[in-house]
Amino acid sequence: MHTEQTQNVIGLLKQIETDHRPSAFACSFRPGRYGPPRLDFKACAKIEVFTLDTGRLPDETHALLDEARE
């Protein structure tokens, strides 16, 4: 079940997906700020989600990235 705040974010992403094609969401995976990838992006599947791997990301970040992909 999604909270009202999560529903609002999903609604905004759907609007972006419709009004601004193509679109992408950049994720920094900064501590405390990795929530959006945990959203159900199936609701707005045309928005690409990406992160930049500088080669300096710790193993924990790679594990979180793998989890977000699933």
MARPAZA-978234 format. One record per residue: x, y, z of N, C-alpha, C in turn. Coordinates in nm, 2 decimals. Example, Ala and Ser with C-alpha at 12.3 -4.5 7.8 and 13.67 -1.06 7.14 Angstrom:
<rs>
1.32|-0.57|0.78|1.23|-0.45|0.78|1.32|-0.33|0.78
1.28|-0.22|0.71|1.37|-0.11|0.71|1.29|0.00|0.79
</rs>
This chain:
<rs>
0.08|-0.12|0.00|0.00|0.00|0.00|0.09|0.12|0.00
0.05|0.22|-0.08|0.13|0.34|-0.09|0.07|0.45|0.00
0.16|0.53|0.06|0.12|0.64|0.14|0.07|0.75|0.05
0.00|0.85|0.10|-0.05|0.96|0.02|0.07|1.04|-0.05
0.18|1.05|0.03|0.30|1.12|-0.03|0.35|1.04|-0.15
0.36|0.91|-0.13|0.41|0.82|-0.24|0.32|0.83|-0.36
0.19|0.83|-0.34|0.09|0.84|-0.44|0.11|0.98|-0.52
0.13|1.08|-0.44|0.16|1.21|-0.51|0.28|1.21|-0.60
0.39|1.15|-0.55|0.51|1.14|-0.63|0.49|1.06|-0.75
0.42|0.94|-0.74|0.39|0.86|-0.86|0.30|0.94|-0.95
0.20|1.01|-0.90|0.12|1.10|-0.99|0.20|1.20|-1.07
0.30|1.26|-1.00|0.39|1.36|-1.06|0.47|1.29|-1.17
0.53|1.17|-1.14|0.61|1.10|-1.23|0.53|1.06|-1.36
0.40|1.02|-1.34|0.32|0.99|-1.45|0.29|1.11|-1.54
0.27|1.22|-1.48|0.26|1.35|-1.55|0.38|1.38|-1.63
0.50|1.37|-1.57|0.62|1.39|-1.64|0.64|1.29|-1.75
0.61|1.17|-1.73|0.62|1.07|-1.83|0.53|1.10|-1.96
0.41|1.16|-1.93|0.32|1.19|-2.04|0.36|1.32|-2.11
0.40|1.42|-2.03|0.42|1.56|-2.09|0.57|1.58|-2.13
0.66|1.50|-2.09|0.80|1.53|-2.12|0.87|1.40|-2.16
0.85|1.36|-2.29|0.92|1.24|-2.34|1.03|1.28|-2.43
1.14|1.21|-2.42|1.18|1.11|-2.32|1.22|1.17|-2.19
1.21|1.10|-2.08|1.25|1.16|-1.95|1.33|1.05|-1.88
1.41|1.10|-1.79|1.50|1.01|-1.71|1.51|1.06|-1.56
1.53|0.97|-1.47|1.54|1.01|-1.33|1.68|0.97|-1.28
1.75|1.07|-1.24|1.89|1.04|-1.19|1.88|1.02|-1.04
1.95|0.91|-1.00|1.95|0.87|-0.86|2.10|0.88|-0.81
2.12|0.95|-0.70|2.26|0.96|-0.65|2.29|0.85|-0.54
2.19|0.79|-0.49|2.21|0.69|-0.38|2.28|0.74|-0.26
2.26|0.87|-0.24|2.31|0.93|-0.11|2.23|0.88|0.01
2.30|0.86|0.12|2.23|0.81|0.24|2.11|0.89|0.27
2.00|0.82|0.29|1.87|0.89|0.32|1.80|0.95|0.20
1.85|0.93|0.09|1.79|1.00|-0.03|1.78|0.90|-0.15
1.77|0.77|-0.11|1.76|0.67|-0.22|1.61|0.62|-0.23
1.52|0.69|-0.17|1.38|0.64|-0.17|1.31|0.63|-0.31
1.33|0.73|-0.39|1.26|0.72|-0.52|1.28|0.59|-0.60
1.40|0.53|-0.60|1.41|0.40|-0.68|1.32|0.29|-0.62
1.29|0.31|-0.49|1.20|0.21|-0.43|1.06|0.23|-0.46
1.03|0.34|-0.53|0.89|0.35|-0.58|0.86|0.25|-0.68
0.73|0.23|-0.71|0.69|0.13|-0.81|0.70|0.20|-0.94
0.82|0.19|-1.01|0.84|0.26|-1.14|0.76|0.18|-1.25
0.70|0.07|-1.22|0.62|0.00|-1.32|0.50|0.09|-1.36
0.46|0.18|-1.26|0.35|0.27|-1.29|0.39|0.38|-1.40
0.52|0.40|-1.41|0.57|0.50|-1.51|0.69|0.44|-1.58
0.67|0.33|-1.65|0.78|0.25|-1.70|0.86|0.32|-1.81
0.81|0.43|-1.87|0.88|0.49|-1.98|0.98|0.59|-1.92
0.99|0.61|-1.79|1.09|0.70|-1.73|1.21|0.61|-1.70
1.33|0.64|-1.76|1.45|0.57|-1.73|1.51|0.61|-1.60
1.55|0.52|-1.52|1.62|0.55|-1.39|1.77|0.52|-1.41
1.86|0.61|-1.37|2.00|0.59|-1.39|2.08|0.65|-1.27
2.20|0.59|-1.26|2.29|0.65|-1.16|2.43|0.65|-1.23
2.51|0.74|-1.19|2.65|0.74|-1.24|2.74|0.66|-1.15
2.81|0.57|-1.21|2.91|0.49|-1.14|3.05|0.55|-1.17
3.10|0.62|-1.07|3.23|0.68|-1.09|3.35|0.59|-1.07
3.32|0.46|-1.03|3.42|0.37|-1.00|3.46|0.38|-0.86
3.40|0.46|-0.78|3.43|0.48|-0.64|3.32|0.44|-0.55
3.21|0.38|-0.60|3.10|0.35|-0.52|3.13|0.22|-0.44
3.09|0.22|-0.31|3.12|0.11|-0.22|3.03|-0.01|-0.26
3.07|-0.13|-0.22|3.00|-0.25|-0.25|2.85|-0.24|-0.20
2.83|-0.18|-0.09|2.69|-0.16|-0.04|2.61|-0.09|-0.13
2.66|0.01|-0.20|2.59|0.09|-0.30|2.55|0.00|-0.42
2.65|-0.08|-0.46|2.62|-0.17|-0.57|2.51|-0.27|-0.54
2.51|-0.32|-0.41|2.41|-0.41|-0.37|2.27|-0.34|-0.37
2.27|-0.22|-0.32|2.14|-0.14|-0.32|2.09|-0.12|-0.47
2.19|-0.09|-0.56|2.15|-0.07|-0.70|2.09|-0.19|-0.75
2.15|-0.31|-0.72|2.10|-0.44|-0.77|1.96|-0.46|-0.72
1.94|-0.43|-0.59|1.80|-0.44|-0.53|1.70|-0.35|-0.60
1.74|-0.23|-0.63|1.65|-0.13|-0.69|1.62|-0.18|-0.83
1.71|-0.24|-0.90|1.68|-0.29|-1.04|1.58|-0.40|-1.04
1.58|-0.48|-0.93|1.48|-0.59|-0.92|1.34|-0.54|-0.90
</rs>
